[in-house]
Amino acid sequence: MPLVRYLPWGVLLAWAAAVQAELPHTPYEAIVVQDEVLVRSGPGKQMYYATGKLKRGDRVMVRRHDPGGWFAIDPPPGSFGWIATEFVRRTEGNRGVVTANNFVRVGSEVGEVPDAVRHLVAAGQEVEILGEQTVPTSRGPVRMYKIAPLPGEHRWIPGAAVVPASKYRKIAQDQPKSSARAAPLPSPAPQTKKGPSLVPR
């Protein structure tokens, strides 16, 4: 169980605030220090919907620090997108190829929304198909493939919700040995392929 589960909430908040002024250069691994954090489709609460949740002790890969204190991260496990089936040619198994320049909608484990954030995807892009279903959109229901996040995709979380893993290790080493033995460091975050950033529309 992660060490952060044993630290008082006030200590975690003060610690997280202190390390914000000493953030490392991206990319770097970070650890969630809040009980629950909403992952969003863009850098903001008002314009961008929640796509999933993280819990204390989860690891993420921070790719960029954006204005307003938002961190762009690799899509966490379970993330996905939607693309209209008419623009994908299935190849072998669960693979497919985009047949025309189009958009991928950012999917949500929390609840789908008709006006989803979209990423431009070019013809020829290979996709991993996770499923197929009818999805509500602003122009009505559309048959879509559920696909794995594409290279270069991001999700966003508040920067105050995480601390760099290097800082986490330091405070872990400063704790009494009994606490350190009872709370090993969380497992490393899954690695995702790097690629050109996709611009939300």
Contact map, one row per residue, 1 for C-alpha under 8 A:
111010000000000000000000000000000000000000000000000000000000000000000000000000000000000000000000000000000000000000000000000000000000000000000000000000000000000000000000000000000000011111000000000000000
111111000000000000000000000000000000000000000000000000001000000000000000000000000000000000000000000000000000000000000000000000000000000000000000000000000000000000000000000000000000001111000000000000000
111111100000000000000000000000000000000000000000000000001000000000000000000000000000000000000000000000000000000000000000000000000000000000000000000000000000000000000000000100000011011110000000000000000
011111100001000000000000000000001000000000000000000000011000000000000000000000000000000000000000000000000000000000000000000000000000000000000000000000000000000000000000000000000000000000000000000000000
111111100000000000000000000000000000000000000000000000011000000000000000000000000000000000000000000000000000000000000000000000000000000000000000000000000000000000000000000000000000000000000000000000000
011111110000000000000000000000000000000000000000000000000000000000000000000000000000000000000000000000000000000000000000000000000000000000000000000000000000000000000000000000000000000000000000000000000
001111111011000000000000000000000000000000000000000000000000000000000000000000000000000000000000000000000000000000000000000000000000000000000000000000000000000000000000000000000000000000000000000000000
000001111111000000000000000000000000000000000000000000000000000000000000000000000000000000000000000000000000000000000000000000000000000000000000000000000000000000000000000000000000000000000000000000000
000000111111100000000000000000000000000000000000000000000000000000000000000000000000000000000000000000000000000000000000000000000000000000000000000000000000000000000000000000000000000000000000000000000
000000011111110000000000000000000000000000000000000000000000000000000000000000000000000000000000000000000000000000000000000000000000000000000000000000000000000000000000000000000000000000000000000000000
000000111111111000000000000000000000000000000000000000000000000000000000000000000000000000000000000000000000000000000000000000000000000000000000000000000000000000000000000000000000000000000000000000000
000100111111111100000000000000001100000000000000000000000000000000000000000000000000000000000000000000000000000000000000000000000000000000000000000000000000000000000000000000000000000000000000000000000
000000001111111110000000000000000000000000000000000000000000000000000000000000000000000000000000000000000000000000000000000000000000000000000000000000000000000000000000000000000000000000000000000000000
000000000111111111000000000000000000000000000000000000000000000000000000000000000000000000000000000000000000000000000000000000000000000000000000000000000000000000000000000000000000000000000000000000000
000000000011111111100000000000000000000000000000000000000000000000000000000000000000000000000000000000000000000000000000000000000000000000000000000000000000000000000000000000000000000000000000000000000
000000000001111111110000000000001000000000000000000000000000000000000000000000000000000000000000000000000000000000000000000000000000000000000000000000000000000111100000000000000000000000000000000000000
000000000000111111111000000000000000000000000000000000000000000000000000000000000000000000000000000000000000000000000000000000000000000000000000000000000000000100000000000000000000000000000000000000000
000000000000011111111100000000000000000000000000000000000000000000000000000000000000000000000000000000000000000000000000000000000000000000000000000000000000000000000000000000000000000000000000000000000
000000000000001111111110000000000000000000000000000000000000000000000000000000000000000000000000000000000000000000000000000000000000000000000000000000000000000000100010000000000000000000000000000000000
000000000000000111111110000000000000000000000000000000000000000000000000000000000000000000000000000000000000000000000000000000000000000000000000000000000000001100100000000000000000000000000000000000000
000000000000000011111110000000000000000000000000000000000000000000000000000000000000000000000000000000000000000000000000000000000000000000000000000000000000000000000000000000000000000000000000000000000
000000000000000001111111000000000000000000000000000000000000000000000000000000000000000000000000000000000000000000000000000000000000000000000000000000000000000000000000000000000000000000000000000000000
000000000000000000111111100000000000000000000000000000000000000000000000000000000000000000000000000000000000000000000000000000000000000000000000000000000000000000010000000000000000000000000000000000000
000000000000000000000111110100000000000000000000000000000000000000000000000000000000000000000000000000000000000000000000000000000000000000000000000000000000000000010000000000000000000000000000000000000
000000000000000000000011111100000000000000000000000000000000000000000000000000000000000000000000000000000000000000000000000000000000000000000000000000000000000000000000000000000000000000000000000000000
000000000000000000000001111100000000000000000000000000000000011110000000000000000000000000000000000000000000000000000000000000000000000000000000000000000000000000000000000000000000000000000000000000000
000000000000000000000000111110000000000000000000000000000000111100000000000000000000000000000000000000000000000000000000000000000000000000000000000000000000000000000000000000000000000000000000000000000
000000000000000000000001111111000000000000000000000000000000111000000000000000000000000000000000000000000000000000000000000000000000000000000000000000000000000000011000000000000000000000000000000000000
000000000000000000000000001111100000000000000000000000000011110000000000000000000000000000000000000000000000000000000000000000000000000000000000000000000000000000011000000000000000000000001000000000000
000000000000000000000000000111110000000000000000000000000011110000000000000000000000000000000000000000000000000000000000000000000000000000000000000000000000000001111100000000000000000000000000000000000
000000000000000000000000000011111000000000000000000000011111000000000000000000000000000000000000000000000000000000000000000000000000000000000000000000000000000001111001000000000000000000000000000000000
000000000000000000000000000001111100100000000000000001111111000000000000000000000000000000000000000000000000000000000000000000000000000000000000000000000000000011100000000000000000000000000000000000000
000100000001000100000000000000111110000000000000000000011000000000000000000000000000000000000000000000000000000000000000000000000000000000000000000000000000000011100000000000000000000000000000000000000
000000000001000000000000000000011111100000000000000000110000000000000000000000000000000000000000000000000000000000000000000000000000000000000000000000000000000011000000000000000000000000000000000000000
000000000000000000000000000000001111100000000000000000110000000000000000000000000000000000000000000000000000000000000000000000000000000000000000000000000000000000000000000000000000000000000000000000000
000000000000000000000000000000000111110000000000000011110000000000000000000000000000000000000000000000000000000000000000000000000000000000000000000000000000000000000000000000000000000000000000000000000
000000000000000000000000000000010111111000000000000011100000000000000000000000000000000000000000000000000000000000000000000000000000000000000000000000000000100010000000000000000000000000000000000000000
000000000000000000000000000000000001111100000000011111000000000000000000000000000000000000000000000000000000000000000000000000000000000000000000000000000000100000000000000000000000000000000000000000000
000000000000000000000000000000000000111110000000011111000000000000000000000000000000000000000000000000000000000000000000000000000000000000000000000000000011100000000000000000000000000000000000000000000
000000000000000000000000000000000000011111111001111100000000000000000000000000000000000000000000000000000000000000000000000000000000000000000000000000000011100000000000000000000000000000000000000000000
000000000000000000000000000000000000001111100001111000000000000000000000000000000000000000000000000000000100000000001000000000000000000000000000000000000111000000000000000000000000000000000000000000000
000000000000000000000000000000000000000111110011100000000000000000000000000000000000000000000000000000000000000000000000000000000000000000000000000000000011000000000000000000000000000000000000000000010
000000000000000000000000000000000000000111111001000000000000000001110111000000000000000000000000000000000000000000000000000000000000000000000000000000000001100000000000000000000000000000000000000000000
000000000000000000000000000000000000000101111111000000000000000000010100000000000000000000000000000000000000000000000000000000000000000000000000000000000000000000000000000000000000000000000000000000000
000000000000000000000000000000000000000100111111100000000000000000000000000000000000000000000000000000000000000000000000000000000000000000000000000000000000000000000000000000000000000000000000000000000
000000000000000000000000000000000000000000011111100000000000000000000000000000000000000000000000000000000000000000000000000000000000000000000000000000000000000000000000000000000000000000000000000000000
000000000000000000000000000000000000000001011111100000000000000000000000000000000000000000000000000000000000000000000000000000000000000000000000000000000000000000000000000000000000000000000000000000000
000000000000000000000000000000000000000111111111110000000000000000000000000000000000000000000000000000000000000000001000000000000000000000000000000000000000000000000000000000000000000000000000000000000
000000000000000000000000000000000000000111001111111000000000000000000000000000000000000000000000000000000000000000000000000000000000000000000000000000000000000000000000000000000000000000000000000000000
000000000000000000000000000000000000011110000001111110000000000000000000000000000000000000000000000000000001010000000000000000000000000000000000000000000000000000000000000000000000000000000000000000000
000000000000000000000000000000000000011110000000111110000000000000000000000000100000000000000000000000000111111000000000000000000000000000000000000000000000000000000000000000000000000000000000000000000
000000000000000000000000000000000000011100000000011111000000000000000000000000100000000000000000000000000001110000000000000000000000000000000000000000000000000000000000000000000000000000000000000000000
000000000000000000000000000000000001111000000000011111100000000000000000000000000000000000000000000000000000000000000000000000000000000000000000000000000000000000000000000000000000000000000000000000000
000000000000000000000000000000010001111000000000000111110100000000000000000000000000000000000000000000000000000000000000000000000000000000000000000000000000000000000000000000000000000000000000000000000
000000000000000000000000000000010111100000000000000011111100000000000000000000000000000000000000000000000000000000000000000000000000000000000000000000000000000000000000000000000000000000000000000000000
000110000000000000000000000000111111000000000000000001111100000000000000000000000000000000000000000000000000000000000000000000000000000000000000000000000000000000000000000000000000000000000000000000000
011110000000000000000000000000111000000000000000000000111110000000000000000000000000000000000000000000000000000000000000000000000000000000000000000000000000000000000000000000000000000001000000000000000
000000000000000000000000000000110000000000000000000001111111000000000000000000000000000000000000000000000000000000000000000000000000000000000000000000000000000000000000000000000000000001001000000000000
000000000000000000000000000011110000000000000000000000001111100000000000000000000000000000000000000000000000000000000000000000000000000000000000000000000000000000000000000000000000000001111000000000000
000000000000000000000000000011110000000000000000000000000111110000000000110100000000000000000000000000000000000000000000000000000000000000000000000000000000000000000000000000000000000000001000000000000
000000000000000000000000001111000000000000000000000000000011111000000000110000000000000000000000000000000000000000000000000000000000000000000000000000000000000000000000000000000000000000001010000000000
000000000000000000000000011111000000000000000000000000000001111110000011110000000000000000000000000000000000000000000000000000000000000000000000000000000000000000000000000000000000000000000000000000000
000000000000000000000000011100000000000000000000000000000000111110000011110000000000000000000000000000000000000000000000000000000000000000000000000000000000000000000000000000000000000000000000000000000
000000000000000000000000011000000000000000000000000000000000011111000011100000000000000000000000000000000000000000000000000000000000000000000000000000000000000000000000000000000000000000000000000000000
000000000000000000000000010000000000000000000000000000000000011111101111000000000000000000000000000000000000000000000000000000000000000000000000000000000000001000000000000000000000000000000000000000000
000000000000000000000000000000000000000000100000000000000000000111111111000000000000000000000000000000000000000000000000000000000000000000000000000000000000000000000000000000000000000000000000000000000
000000000000000000000000000000000000000000100000000000000000000011111100000000000000000000000000000000000000000000000000000000000000000000000000000000000000000000000000000000000000000000000000000000000
000000000000000000000000000000000000000000110000000000000000000001111100000000000000000000000000000000000000000000000000000000000000000000000000000000000000000000000000000000000000000000000000000000000
000000000000000000000000000000000000000000000000000000000000000011111110000000000000000000000000000000000000000000000000000000000000000000000000000000000000011100000000000000000000000000000000000000000
000000000000000000000000000000000000000000110000000000000000000011111111000000000000000000000000000000000000000000000000000000000000000000000000000000000001111000000000000000000000000000000000000000000
000000000000000000000000000000000000000000100000000000000000011111001111100000000000000000000000000000000000000000000000000000000000000000000000000000000001111000000000000000000000000000000000000000000
000000000000000000000000000000000000000000100000000000000000011111000111110000000000000000000000000000000000000000000000000000000000000000000000000000000111100000000000000000000000000000000000000000000
000000000000000000000000000000000000000000000000000000000001111100000011111100000000000000000000000000000000000000000000000000000000000000000000000000000111100000000000000000000000000000000000000000000
000000000000000000000000000000000000000000000000000000000001111000000001111100000000000000000000000000000000000000000000000000000000000000000000000000001110000000000000000000000000000000000001000000000
000000000000000000000000000000000000000000000000000000000000000000000000111110100000000000000000000000000000000000000000000000000000000000000000000010001110000000000000000000000000000000000000000000000
000000000000000000000000000000000000000000000000000000000001000000000000111111100000000000000000000000000000000000000000000000000000000000000000000000000010000000000000000000000000000000000000000000000
000000000000000000000000000000000000000000000000000000000000000000000000001111100000000000000000000000000000000000000000000000000000000000000000000000000000000000000000000000000000000000000100000000000
000000000000000000000000000000000000000000000000000000000000000000000000000111110000000000000000000000000000100000000000000000000000000000000000000000000000000000000000000000000000000000000000000000000
000000000000000000000000000000000000000000000000001100000000000000000000001111111000000000000000000000000011100000000000000000000000000000000000000110000000000000000000000000000000000000000000000000000
000000000000000000000000000000000000000000000000000000000000000000000000000001111100000000000000000000000111000000000000000000000000000000000000011110000000000000000000000000000000000000000000000000000
000000000000000000000000000000000000000000000000000000000000000000000000000000111110000000000000000000011110000000000000000000000000000000000000011110000000000000000000000000000000000000000000000000000
000000000000000000000000000000000000000000000000000000000000000000000000000000011111000000000000000000011110000000000000000000000000000000000001111000000000000000000000000000000000000000000000000000000
000000000000000000000000000000000000000000000000000000000000000000000000000000001111101100000000000000111000000000000000000000000000000000000001111000000000000000000000000000000000000000000000000000000
000000000000000000000000000000000000000000000000000000000000000000000000000000000111111100000000000000000000000000000000000000000000000000000111100000000000000000000000000000000000000000000000000000000
000000000000000000000000000000000000000000000000000000000000000000000000000000000011111110000000000000000000000000000000000000000000000000000011100000000000000000000000000000000000000000000000000000000
000000000000000000000000000000000000000000000000000000000000000000000000000000000001111110000000000000000000000000000000000000000000000000000000000000000000000000000000000000000000000000000000000000000
000000000000000000000000000000000000000000000000000000000000000000000000000000000011111110000000011101000000000000000000000000000000000000000000000000000000000000000000000000000000000000000000000000000
000000000000000000000000000000000000000000000000000000000000000000000000000000000011111111000001111000000000000000000000000000000000000000000000000000000000000000000000000000000000000000000000000000000
000000000000000000000000000000000000000000000000000000000000000000000000000000000000111111100001111000000000000000000000000000000000000000000000000000000000000000000000000000000000000000000000000000000
000000000000000000000000000000000000000000000000000000000000000000000000000000000000000111110111100000000000000000000000000000000000000000000000000000000000000000000000000000000000000000000000000000000
000000000000000000000000000000000000000000000000000000000000000000000000000000000000000011111111100000000000000000000000000000000000000000000000000000000000000000000000000000000000000000000000000000000
000000000000000000000000000000000000000000000000000000000000000000000000000000000000000001111111000000000000000000000000000000000000000000000000000000000000000000000000000000000000000000000000000000000
000000000000000000000000000000000000000000000000000000000000000000000000000000000000000000111110000000000000000000000000000000000000000000000000000000000000000000000000000000000000000000000000000000000
000000000000000000000000000000000000000000000000000000000000000000000000000000000000000001111111000000000000000000000000000000011100000000000000000000000000000000000000000000000000000000000000000000000
000000000000000000000000000000000000000000000000000000000000000000000000000000000000000001111111100000000000000000000000000001111000000000000000000000000000000000000000000000000000000000000000000000000
000000000000000000000000000000000000000000000000000000000000000000000000000000000000000111110111110000000000000000000000000001111000000000000000000000000000000000000000000000000000000000000000000000000
000000000000000000000000000000000000000000000000000000000000000000000000000000000000000111100011111000000000000000000000001111100000000000000000000000000000000000000000000000000000000000000000000000000
000000000000000000000000000000000000000000000000000000000000000000000000000000000000001110000001111110000000000000000000111111100000000000000000000000000000000000000000000000000000000000000000000000000
000000000000000000000000000000000000000000000000000000000000000000000000000000000000001110000000111110000000000000000000001100000000000000000000000000000000000000000000000000000000000000000000000000000
000000000000000000000000000000000000000000000000000000000000000000000000000000000000001000000000011111000000000000000000011100000000000000000000000000000000000000000000000000000000000000000000000000000
000000000000000000000000000000000000000000000000000000000000000000000000000000000000000000000000011111100000000000000001111000000000000000000000000000000000000000000000000000000000000000000000000000000
000000000000000000000000000000000000000000000000000000000000000000000000000000000000001000000000000111110000000000000001111000000000000000000000000000000000000000000000000000000000000000000000000000000
000000000000000000000000000000000000000000000000000000000000000000000000000000000010000000000000000011111000000000000111100000000000000000000000000000000000000000000000000000000000000000000000000000000
000000000000000000000000000000000000000000000000000000000000000000000000000000001110000000000000000001111100000000000111100000000000000000000000000000000000000000000000000000000000000000000000000000000
000000000000000000000000000000000000000000000000000000000000000000000000000000001110000000000000000000111110000000011110000000000000000000000000000000000000000000000000000000000000000000000000000000000
000000000000000000000000000000000000000010000000001000000000000000000000000000011100000000000000000000011111000000011110000000000000000000000000000000000000000000000000000000000000000000000000000000000
000000000000000000000000000000000000000000000000001000000000000000000000000000111100000000000000000000001111100100010000000000000000000000000000000000000000000000000000000000000000000000000000000000000
000000000000000000000000000000000000000000000000011100000000000000000000000000110000000000000000000000000111111100000000000000000000000000000000000000000000000000000000000000000000000000000000000000000
000000000000000000000000000000000000000000000000001100000000000000000000000001100000000000000000000000000011111100000000000000000000000000000000000000000000000000000000000000000000000000000000000000000
000000000000000000000000000000000000000000000000011100000000000000000000000000000000000000000000000000000001111100000000000000000000000000000000000000000000000000000000000000000000000000000000000000000
000000000000000000000000000000000000000000000000001000000000000000000000000000000000000000000000000000000001111110000000000000000000000000000000000000000000000000000000000000000000000000000000000000000
000000000000000000000000000000000000000000000000000000000000000000000000000000000000000000000000000000000011111111010000000000000000000100000000000000000000000000000000000000000000000000000000000000000
000000000000000000000000000000000000000000000000000000000000000000000000000000000000000000000000000000000000001111110000000000000000000110000000000000000000000000000000000000000000000000000000000000000
000000000000000000000000000000000000000000000000000000000000000000000000000000000000000000000000000000000000000111110000000000000000000111000000000000000000000000000000000000000000000000000000000000000
000000000000000000000000000000000000000000000000000000000000000000000000000000000000000000000000000000000000000011111000000000000000000011000000000000000000000000000000000000000000000000000000000000000
000000000000000000000000000000000000000000000000000000000000000000000000000000000000000000000000000000001110000111111100000000000000000010000000000000000000000000000000000000000000000000000000000000000
000000000000000000000000000000000000000010000001000000000000000000000000000000000000000000000000000000001100000000111110000000000000000000000000000000000000000000000000000000000000000000000000000000011
000000000000000000000000000000000000000000000000000000000000000000000000000000000000000000000000000000111100000000011111000000000000000000000000000000000000000000000000000000000000000000000000000000011
000000000000000000000000000000000000000000000000000000000000000000000000000000000000000000000000000000111100000000001111100000000000000000000000000000000000000000000000000000000000000000000000000001111
000000000000000000000000000000000000000000000000000000000000000000000000000000000000000000000000000011110000000000000111110000000000000000000000000000000000000000000000000000000000000000000000000001111
000000000000000000000000000000000000000000000000000000000000000000000000000000000000000000000000010011110000000000000011111010000000000000000000000000000000000000000000000000000000000000000000000001000
000000000000000000000000000000000000000000000000000000000000000000000000000000000000000000000000010111000000000000000001111110000000000000000000000000000000000000000000000000000000000000000000000000000
000000000000000000000000000000000000000000000000000000000000000000000000000000000000000000000000111111000000000000000000111110000000000000000000000000000000000000000000000000000000000000000000000000000
000000000000000000000000000000000000000000000000000000000000000000000000000000000000000000000000111100000000000000000000011111000000000000000000000000000000000000000000000000000000000000000000000000000
000000000000000000000000000000000000000000000000000000000000000000000000000000000000000000000000110000000000000000000000111111100000000000000000000000000000000000000000000000000000000000000000000000000
000000000000000000000000000000000000000000000000000000000000000000000000000000000000000000000011110000000000000000000000000111110000000000000000000000000000000000000000000000000000000000000000000000000
000000000000000000000000000000000000000000000000000000000000000000000000000000000000000000000011110000000000000000000000000011111000000000000000001101000000000000000000000000000000000000000000000000000
000000000000000000000000000000000000000000000000000000000000000000000000000000000000000000000111000000000000000000000000000001111100000000000000001100000000000000000000000000000000000000000000000000000
000000000000000000000000000000000000000000000000000000000000000000000000000000000000000000000111000000000000000000000000000000111111000000000000111100000000000000000000000000000000000000000000000000000
000000000000000000000000000000000000000000000000000000000000000000000000000000000000000000000100000000000000000000000000000000011111000000000000111100000000000000000000000000000000000000000000000000000
000000000000000000000000000000000000000000000000000000000000000000000000000000000000000000000000000000000000000000000000000000001111100000000000111000000000000000000000000000000000000000000000000000000
000000000000000000000000000000000000000000000000000000000000000000000000000000000000000000000000000000000000000000000000000000001111110000000011110000000000000000000000000000000000000000000000000000000
000000000000000000000000000000000000000000000000000000000000000000000000000000000000000000000000000000000000000000000000000000000011111000000011110000000000000000000000000000000000000000000000000000000
000000000000000000000000000000000000000000000000000000000000000000000000000000000000000000000000000000000000000000000000000000000001111100001111000000000000000000000000000000000000000000000000000000000
000000000000000000000000000000000000000000000000000000000000000000000000000000000000000000000000000000000000000000000000000000000000111110001111000000000000000000000000000000000000000000000000000000000
000000000000000000000000000000000000000000000000000000000000000000000000000000000000000000000000000000000000000111000000000000000000011111011100000000000000000000000000000000000000000000000000000000000
000000000000000000000000000000000000000000000000000000000000000000000000000000000000000000000000000000000000000011110000000000000000001111111100000000000000000000000000000000000000000000000000000000000
000000000000000000000000000000000000000000000000000000000000000000000000000000000000000000000000000000000000000001100000000000000000000111110000000000000000000000000000000000000000000000000000000000000
000000000000000000000000000000000000000000000000000000000000000000000000000000000000000000000000000000000000000000000000000000000000000011111000000000000000000000000000000000000000000000000000000000000
000000000000000000000000000000000000000000000000000000000000000000000000000000000000000000000000000000000000000000000000000000000000000111111100000000000000000000000000000000000000000000000000000000000
000000000000000000000000000000000000000000000000000000000000000000000000000000000000000000000000000000000000000000000000000000000000011110111110000000000000000000000000000000000000000000000000000000000
000000000000000000000000000000000000000000000000000000000000000000000000000000000001000000000000000000000000000000000000000000000000011110011111000000000000000000000000000000000000000000000000000000000
000000000000000000000000000000000000000000000000000000000000000000000000000000000001100000000000000000000000000000000000000000000001111000001111100000000000000000000000000000000000000000000000000000000
000000000000000000000000000000000000000000000000000000000000000000000000000000000111100000000000000000000000000000000000000000000001111000000111110000000000000000000000000000000000000000000000000000000
000000000000000000000000000000000000000000000000000000000000000000000000000000000111100000000000000000000000000000000000000000001111100000000011111000000000000000000000000000000000000000000000000000000
000000000000000000000000000000000000000000000000000000000000000000000000000000011110000000000000000000000000000000000000000000001111100000000001111100000000000000000000000000000000000000000000000000000
000000000000000000000000000000000000000000000000000000000000000000000000000000011110000000000000000000000000000000000000000000111110000000000000111110000000000000000000000000000000000000000000000000000
000000000000000000000000000000000000000000000000000000000000000000000000000000111000000000000000000000000000000000000000000000111100000000000000011111000000000000000000000000000000000000000000000000000
000000000000000000000000000000000000000000000000000000000000000000000000001000111000000000000000000000000000000000000000000000000000000000000000001111101000000000000000000000000000000000000000000000000
000000000000000000000000000000000000000000000000000000000000000000000000000000000000000000000000000000000000000000000000000000100000000000000000000111111000000000000000000000000000000000000000000000000
000000000000000000000000000000000000000000000000000000000000000000000000000000000000000000000000000000000000000000000000000000000000000000000000000011111000000000000000000000000000000000000001111110000
000000000000000000000000000000000000000000000000000000000000000000000000000000000000000000000000000000000000000000000000000000000000000000000000000001111100000000000000000000000000000000000000111111000
000000000000000000000000000000000000000000000000000000000000000000000000011000000000000000000000000000000000000000000000000000000000000000000000000011111110000000000000000000000000000000000000000011000
000000000000000000000000000000000000000010000000000000000000000000000001111000000000000000000000000000000000000000000000000000000000000000000000000000011111000000000000000000000000000000000000000010000
000000000000000000000000000000000000001111000000000000000000000000000001111100000000000000000000000000000000000000000000000000000000000000000000000000001111100000000000000000000000000000000000000000000
000000000000000000000000000000000000001111100000000000000000000000000111100000000000000000000000000000000000000000000000000000000000000000000000000000000111110000000000000000000000000000000000000000000
000000000000000000000000000000000000111100100000000000000000000000000111100000000000000000000000000000000000000000000000000000000000000000000000000000000011111010000000000000000000000000000000000000000
000000000000000000000000000000000000000000000000000000000000000000001110000000000000000000000000000000000000000000000000000000000000000000000000000000000001111111000000000000000000000000000000000000000
000000000000000000010000000000000000000000000000000000000000000010001110000000000000000000000000000000000000000000000000000000000000000000000000000000000000111111100000000000000000000000000000000000000
000000000000000110010000000000000000000000000000000000000000000000001000000000000000000000000000000000000000000000000000000000000000000000000000000000000000011111100000000000000000000000000000000000000
000000000000000100000000000000011100100000000000000000000000000000000000000000000000000000000000000000000000000000000000000000000000000000000000000000000000111111100000000000000000000000000000000000000
000000000000000100000000000001111100000000000000000000000000000000000000000000000000000000000000000000000000000000000000000000000000000000000000000000000000011111110000000000000000000000000000000000000
000000000000000100110000000001111000000000000000000000000000000000000000000000000000000000000000000000000000000000000000000000000000000000000000000000000000001111111011000000000000000000000000000000000
000000000000000000000011000111100000000000000000000000000000000000000000000000000000000000000000000000000000000000000000000000000000000000000000000000000000000001111111000000000000000000000000000000000
000000000000000000000000000111100000000000000000000000000000000000000000000000000000000000000000000000000000000000000000000000000000000000000000000000000000000000111111100000000000000000000000000000000
000000000000000000000000000001000000000000000000000000000000000000000000000000000000000000000000000000000000000000000000000000000000000000000000000000000000000000011111110000000000000000000000000000000
000000000000000000100000000000000000000000000000000000000000000000000000000000000000000000000000000000000000000000000000000000000000000000000000000000000000000000111111111000000000000000000000000000000
000000000000000000000000000000100000000000000000000000000000000000000000000000000000000000000000000000000000000000000000000000000000000000000000000000000000000000111111111100000000000000000000000000000
000000000000000000000000000000000000000000000000000000000000000000000000000000000000000000000000000000000000000000000000000000000000000000000000000000000000000000001111111110000000000010000000000000000
000000000000000000000000000000000000000000000000000000000000000000000000000000000000000000000000000000000000000000000000000000000000000000000000000000000000000000000111111111000000000000000000000000000
000000000000000000000000000000000000000000000000000000000000000000000000000000000000000000000000000000000000000000000000000000000000000000000000000000000000000000000011111111100000000000000000000000000
001000000000000000000000000000000000000000000000000000000000000000000000000000000000000000000000000000000000000000000000000000000000000000000000000000000000000000000001111111100001000000000000000000000
000000000000000000000000000000000000000000000000000000000000000000000000000000000000000000000000000000000000000000000000000000000000000000000000000000000000000000000000111111110001000000000000000000000
000000000000000000000000000000000000000000000000000000000000000000000000000000000000000000000000000000000000000000000000000000000000000000000000000000000000000000000000011111110000000000000000000000000
000000000000000000000000000000000000000000000000000000000000000000000000000000000000000000000000000000000000000000000000000000000000000000000000000000000000000000000000001111111011000000000000000000000
000000000000000000000000000000000000000000000000000000000000000000000000000000000000000000000000000000000000000000000000000000000000000000000000000000000000000000000000000011111111000000000000000000000
000000000000000000000000000000000000000000000000000000000000000000000000000000000000000000000000000000000000000000000000000000000000000000000000000000000000000000000000000000111111100000000000000000000
000000000000000000000000000000000000000000000000000000000000000000000000000000000000000000000000000000000000000000000000000000000000000000000000000000000000000000000000000000011111110000000000000000000
001000000000000000000000000000000000000000000000000000000000000000000000000000000000000000000000000000000000000000000000000000000000000000000000000000000000000000000000000000111111111000000000000000000
001000000000000000000000000000000000000000000000000000000000000000000000000000000000000000000000000000000000000000000000000000000000000000000000000000000000000000000000000110111111111100000000000000000
000000000000000000000000000000000000000000000000000000000000000000000000000000000000000000000000000000000000000000000000000000000000000000000000000000000000000000000000000000001111111100000000000000000
101000000000000000000000000000000000000000000000000000000000000000000000000000000000000000000000000000000000000000000000000000000000000000000000000000000000000000000000000000000111111100000000000000000
111000000000000000000000000000000000000000000000000000000000000000000000000000000000000000000000000000000000000000000000000000000000000000000000000000000000000000000000000000000011111110000000000000000
111000000000000000000000000000000000000000000000000000000000000000000000000000000000000000000000000000000000000000000000000000000000000000000000000000000000000000000000000000000001111111000000000000000
111000000000000000000000000000000000000000000000000000000000000000000000000000000000000000000000000000000000000000000000000000000000000000000000000000000000000000000000100000000000001111100000000000000
110000000000000000000000000000000000000000000000000000001110000000000000000000000000000000000000000000000000000000000000000000000000000000000000000000000000000000000000000000000000000111110000000000000
000000000000000000000000000000000000000000000000000000000010000000000000000000000000000000000000000000000000000000000000000000000000000000000000000000000000000000000000000000000000000011111000000000000
000000000000000000000000000000000000000000000000000000000010000000000000000000000000000000000000000000000000000000000000000000000000000000000000000000000000000000000000000000000000000001111100000000000
000000000000000000000000000010000000000000000000000000000111100000000000000000000000000000000000000000000000000000000000000000000000000000000000000000000000000000000000000000000000000000111110000000000
000000000000000000000000000000000000000000000000000000000000000000000000000010000000000000000000000000000000000000000000000000000000000000000000000000000000000000000000000000000000000000011111000000000
000000000000000000000000000000000000000000000000000000000000100000000000000000000000000000000000000000000000000000000000000000000000000000000000000000000000000000000000000000000000000000001111100000000
000000000000000000000000000000000000000000000000000000000000000000000000010000000000000000000000000000000000000000000000000000000000000000000000000000100000000000000000000000000000000000000111110000000
000000000000000000000000000000000000000000000000000000000000000000000000000000000000000000000000000000000000000000000000000000000000000000000000000000110000000000000000000000000000000000000011111000000
000000000000000000000000000000000000000000000000000000000000000000000000000000000000000000000000000000000000000000000000000000000000000000000000000000110000000000000000000000000000000000000001111100000
000000000000000000000000000000000000000000000000000000000000000000000000000000000000000000000000000000000000000000000000000000000000000000000000000000110000000000000000000000000000000000000000111110000
000000000000000000000000000000000000000000000000000000000000000000000000000000000000000000000000000000000000000000000000000000000000000000000000000000110000000000000000000000000000000000000000011111000
000000000000000000000000000000000000000000000000000000000000000000000000000000000000000000000000000000000000000000000000000000000000000000000000000000111100000000000000000000000000000000000000001111100
000000000000000000000000000000000000000000000000000000000000000000000000000000000000000000000000000000000000000000000011100000000000000000000000000000011000000000000000000000000000000000000000000111110
000000000000000000000000000000000000000000000000000000000000000000000000000000000000000000000000000000000000000000000011000000000000000000000000000000000000000000000000000000000000000000000000000011111
000000000000000000000000000000000000000001000000000000000000000000000000000000000000000000000000000000000000000000001111000000000000000000000000000000000000000000000000000000000000000000000000000001111
000000000000000000000000000000000000000000000000000000000000000000000000000000000000000000000000000000000000000000001111000000000000000000000000000000000000000000000000000000000000000000000000000000111
